[in-house]
Amino acid sequence: MQYENKFSGTTDLIVENAVNPYFMLYQDSSYAYKLLRSSSGKPEFKELDINRLSEAKSEIKYAFEGENLLKEKEGYYFLELPKVMNSFYYGHYSPPASERTRKLDIGNPINESYSFTIVAPEEYVFVNKEVDIKRENSAGKLLYI
């Protein structure tokens, strides 16, 4: 199947508490370009607008575009979604040992929310089911919607 492997769009990022790099953004707003990435470095974010900047919560809107974002393997196309680079996923927290000798102190709750809407041409069929991943405990919450 021939397809055009070119994308553009916008995404919103909200970072709160321990994953909010308020001081870095306050000193240099271009730091926001380093926040949202995938391991491949795609898509490339062309513009951003910091809608809210505070110590508790920062909100950033990105405009992106990119080519060759889809990877084809055995007739299926895969798209890697970006993650917040200073999130719990990339942080210094290691998996818990089978027996902990002291409490894990995160310092502040960690709240991460990812929301993606993907529109594809009519001839494409999504094979993954639509899922909402929600995890919440006393350390914080993760929403992958």
Secondary structure, DSSP 4 states (H G I P E B T S, - for coil): -----EEEEEEEEEEEETT--HHHHHH-GGGGGGTEE-TT--SEEEEEEEEEE-SSEEEEEEEEEEES-EEEETTEEEEPPPEETTSTTTSSPPPPPSS-SS----SS-EEEEE-------TT----SPP--EEEEETTEEEEE-
